[in-house]
Each structure stands twice: as C-alpha cells, then as structure tokens.
Amino acid sequence: MKGLFGPTAFRLGQSVLRTMDPEAAHGLTIRALQLGLHPKQEEPDDPRLAQTVWGLDFPNPIGMAAGFDKNAEVPKALLEIGFGFAEVGTLTPKPQPGNPGKRIFRSELDQAVINRLGFNNEGQAAALERLRSGCSGVVGVNIGANKDSDDRIADYVRGIESLSDVAGYFTVNISSPNTPGLRDLQTPEALAKLLAAINGARRESAKTGRMPPLLVKLAPDIPRHDLGAIVKTCREAGIDGMVISNTTLARDGLRDADFAKEQGGLSGRPLFERATRMLADIYLLTKGELPLIGVGGVHSGETAIAKLEAGASLVQLYTGMVFEGPGLVGEIKQAILDRLEQRGESDLKALIGSGAAEWAEQPPL
C-alpha cells in the first residue's frame, strides 16, 4: 500500500478516531479520504478474485456498504484503498438532516454500532454533481424516501430518474429501521407496487440512456416464513439482485447493557449469524439464480468467506472497518485466495453457495 500515510500510520489514526464521538470520527474520516490521506493499493488484484456480475466487472468481491459515503464524496478513494466496488447513499430526493441528537453509538465490548441517523444526506442533486465526475470502477447508488414524503414510491422513482446515468447499479433501500413506516414497503403487496413504479421509470430512462441493474435491500428482522413471498414478488418484478441485509432491531447476545438500550439499527459482529443465515435462506429460495450481496457482521477473512459460501456473489462491510481499519480489505482478499488454493479452485464460483444448506439449517435466533 502506498499513499501519504502507510498502514501503520493509518492504524494509529484509527485508534485515535475510536476515542472520539462516532459521528465526529466519521466526518473526519471522510475528510481524510477527500484529502488523499489514505493508503492506496499498489498492485492490481489477483485475477482469481475477479468476476462479472450484472454485466459489471468487479476486480474483487469486497465492497463498501451504503451508509459510509452518504453523499458520494469519496467513492474514488474507497476504490483506491482496494475495495472492488463502493455503494453510496442512502440518497433521498430532497436534502434532509436526519434524526436529532446523538445518533451513533459504538461498543468496543460488542464490536458493534447502533445508529438512528435517519437518512441524513445532502440530496440527490448534490450527489449527482459529484458522481458525474466519474471514477474507474463500480459505484452503486442506494436510494430512499424522504421522511416527510407524501408519496414514498414517487421518491424512489425520482431516484431512478435522476441518477440512472451515473449509477453502476441501484439499491432500493426499504429496510432501514430509522425512517418510520419504511419497512412496511417490504410486504409483498406494497413491494410489488413499488417495483412496478420503479420498473416503469427504468424503462423510460433506458430510452435515452442507461438502465442500471436493480437490487432490493432487505431487513434481517423479516420472519423466516415471510421470505418466500417476498422473494417471489422480487423475482416476478424482474429485479437483478438482492442485498442481505440491513441493520437489525434485535439485541441478541449483546454484553454491553447500556449500549443495548439505545434505539436504532445494530450493525457489527452481533449481526453476523442472523444476516448470514438469512442470506443462505434467500440463496436457496432463488436456487442460486439471483446474484446476492452479503452484508452484516463481516470483520475478518473467515466471515467474508462465510458470506460467499452462504450464497453471496459479492460481500460488503462497513462496521468491520470501524474496528479493524482499512487493512481489513487486503486481509480478506488474501484469505479468499488462501481458501481457493486450499480447495484447488481457480475462481470464486467454487465458493459461492457451497455452504448455503448448512447455514440454512441453523435454528432461528
């Protein structure tokens, strides 16, 4: 890794950031990335990590999840660190400040974060101007609805209309727990109506420009017996993939009692098993025919490999990097290569879904 600051200096900076208020630390991190104060990958990725999904070329399967770069300020820097792709947002049509007060909480004991941000972002127009400058690599765009919207479906349609020319792919975020009523859009009837409207906007956009792949991001708190109907609705609507999963409202297994009392979505290590089992369920329900992005609790090479084996074609992380630093990306990629060598395989296809049945057999949390 090269850059103004190498991995050692960056790890020291990471330690300092973890003593700060989480939201202030995040803002400082974004600023450092804007200024180029981050380690940069020197060599291209090993070709065994590469794959083409939705017609897009990913040099490796590890991406930065939505929520980190809410305003599309640093996708280029994230790709320079070594991510195979980045997802910006969640972006809403109008700018909004999000929820008031202290709204991000970090637990060293549980290696987890609770947030109740509420889609704070500068709006789609501001992000569009930044994304128009372009960068070499896949940048997905996560879209949502404004909290005060009278027509949330129309908000998603506006996202498609505004950003189709700059999105590598779209993720429809209907699973954040921090916008009241948003998760109601995950019910099959509401979801079918939403996807019909979005597909209409995509077809119109395709007449004069691009029609990026469409993904739906689900919550890990959906009861297992409801997944079949939701997957059926998504497949009938012709979506291109799914992101499994968002943050959880559950507090299973947390040791930090004060932390566990905070409201909002939980991410980090405690989410891993819940999200990975759901990922395996979706992989089996789709018979491996729909590319999935696995996210939730990835903090090591082994946990990233578990996502692949549970059915993910691509893997995202965010909270893991809060605690492990940017070196985690390289560690994960090396762990995947080591696993391929151990198995005598030459590409990622051999790993994807190979452990889905075992994950799906785990009892509900």
Secondary structure as the mmCIF struct_conf table of DSSP 4:
data_model
#
loop_
_struct_conf.conf_type_id
_struct_conf.id
_struct_conf.beg_label_comp_id
_struct_conf.beg_label_asym_id
_struct_conf.beg_label_seq_id
_struct_conf.end_label_comp_id
_struct_conf.end_label_asym_id
_struct_conf.end_label_seq_id
STRN STRN1 LYS A 2 LYS A 2
BEND BEND1 GLY A 3 PHE A 5
HELX_RH_AL_P HELX_RH_AL_P1 PRO A 7 LEU A 17
TURN_TY1_P TURN_TY1_P1 ARG A 18 THR A 19
BEND BEND2 MET A 20 MET A 20
HELX_RH_AL_P HELX_RH_AL_P2 PRO A 22 GLN A 34
TURN_TY1_P TURN_TY1_P2 LEU A 35 GLY A 36
BEND BEND3 HIS A 38 HIS A 38
STRN STRN2 LYS A 40 LYS A 40
BEND BEND4 GLU A 43 GLU A 43
HELX_LH_PP_P HELX_LH_PP_P1 PRO A 44 ASP A 46
HELX_RH_3T_P HELX_RH_3T_P1 PRO A 47 LEU A 49
STRN STRN3 GLN A 51 VAL A 53
TURN_TY1_P TURN_TY1_P3 TRP A 54 GLY A 55
STRN STRN4 LEU A 56 PHE A 58
BEND BEND5 PRO A 59 PRO A 61
STRN STRN5 ILE A 62 MET A 64
HELX_LH_PP_P HELX_LH_PP_P2 ALA A 65 ALA A 65
TURN_TY1_P TURN_TY1_P4 ALA A 66 GLY A 67
BEND BEND6 PHE A 68 ASP A 69
TURN_TY1_P TURN_TY1_P5 LYS A 70 ASN A 71
BEND BEND7 ALA A 72 GLU A 73
HELX_RH_AL_P HELX_RH_AL_P3 PRO A 75 ILE A 81
TURN_TY1_P TURN_TY1_P6 GLY A 82 GLY A 82
BEND BEND8 GLY A 84 GLY A 84
STRN STRN6 PHE A 85 LEU A 91
BEND BEND9 PRO A 93 LYS A 94
STRN STRN7 GLN A 96 GLN A 96
BEND BEND10 ASN A 99 ASN A 99
BEND BEND11 GLY A 101 GLY A 101
STRN STRN8 ILE A 104 SER A 107
TURN_TY1_P TURN_TY1_P7 GLU A 108 GLN A 111
STRN STRN9 ALA A 112 ASN A 115
BEND BEND12 PHE A 119 PHE A 119
STRN STRN10 ASN A 121 ASN A 121
HELX_RH_AL_P HELX_RH_AL_P4 GLN A 124 LEU A 131
TURN_TY1_P TURN_TY1_P8 ARG A 132 SER A 133
BEND BEND13 SER A 136 GLY A 137
STRN STRN11 VAL A 138 ILE A 143
TURN_TY1_P TURN_TY1_P9 LYS A 147 ASP A 148
BEND BEND14 ASP A 150 ASP A 150
HELX_RH_AL_P HELX_RH_AL_P5 ARG A 152 LEU A 163
TURN_TY1_P TURN_TY1_P10 SER A 164 VAL A 166
BEND BEND15 GLY A 168 TYR A 169
STRN STRN12 PHE A 170 ASN A 173
TURN_TY1_P TURN_TY1_P11 PRO A 177 ASN A 178
BEND BEND16 THR A 179 THR A 179
TURN_TY1_P TURN_TY1_P12 PRO A 180 GLY A 181
HELX_RH_3T_P HELX_RH_3T_P2 LEU A 182 GLN A 186
BEND BEND17 THR A 187 THR A 187
HELX_RH_AL_P HELX_RH_AL_P6 PRO A 188 THR A 208
BEND BEND18 GLY A 209 GLY A 209
STRN STRN13 LEU A 214 LEU A 218
TURN_TY1_P TURN_TY1_P13 PRO A 220 ASP A 221
BEND BEND19 ILE A 222 ILE A 222
HELX_RH_3T_P HELX_RH_3T_P3 ARG A 224 ASP A 226
HELX_RH_AL_P HELX_RH_AL_P7 LEU A 227 GLU A 236
TURN_TY1_P TURN_TY1_P14 ALA A 237 GLY A 238
STRN STRN14 GLY A 241 ILE A 244
STRN STRN15 THR A 248 THR A 248
BEND BEND20 LEU A 249 LEU A 249
TURN_TY1_P TURN_TY1_P15 ASP A 252 GLY A 253
HELX_RH_AL_P HELX_RH_AL_P8 ALA A 257 ALA A 260
TURN_TY1_P TURN_TY1_P16 LYS A 261 LYS A 261
BEND BEND21 GLU A 262 GLU A 262
BEND BEND22 GLY A 264 GLY A 264
STRN STRN16 GLY A 265 GLY A 268
HELX_RH_3T_P HELX_RH_3T_P4 ARG A 269 LEU A 271
HELX_RH_AL_P HELX_RH_AL_P9 PHE A 272 LEU A 285
TURN_TY1_P TURN_TY1_P17 THR A 286 GLY A 288
BEND BEND23 LEU A 290 LEU A 290
STRN STRN17 LEU A 292 VAL A 295
BEND BEND24 GLY A 296 GLY A 297
BEND BEND25 SER A 300 SER A 300
HELX_RH_AL_P HELX_RH_AL_P10 GLY A 301 ALA A 310
TURN_TY1_P TURN_TY1_P18 GLY A 311 GLY A 311
BEND BEND26 SER A 313 SER A 313
STRN STRN18 LEU A 314 LEU A 317
BEND BEND27 TYR A 318 TYR A 318
HELX_RH_AL_P HELX_RH_AL_P11 THR A 319 GLU A 324
TURN_TY1_P TURN_TY1_P19 PRO A 326 PRO A 326
HELX_RH_AL_P HELX_RH_AL_P12 GLY A 327 ARG A 343
TURN_TY1_P TURN_TY1_P20 GLY A 344 GLY A 344
BEND BEND28 SER A 346 ASP A 347
HELX_RH_3T_P HELX_RH_3T_P5 LEU A 348 ALA A 350
TURN_TY1_P TURN_TY1_P21 LEU A 351 GLY A 355
HELX_RH_AL_P HELX_RH_AL_P13 ALA A 356 ALA A 360
TURN_TY1_P TURN_TY1_P22 GLU A 361 GLU A 361
BEND BEND29 GLN A 362 GLN A 362
HELX_LH_PP_P HELX_LH_PP_P3 PRO A 363 PRO A 364
#
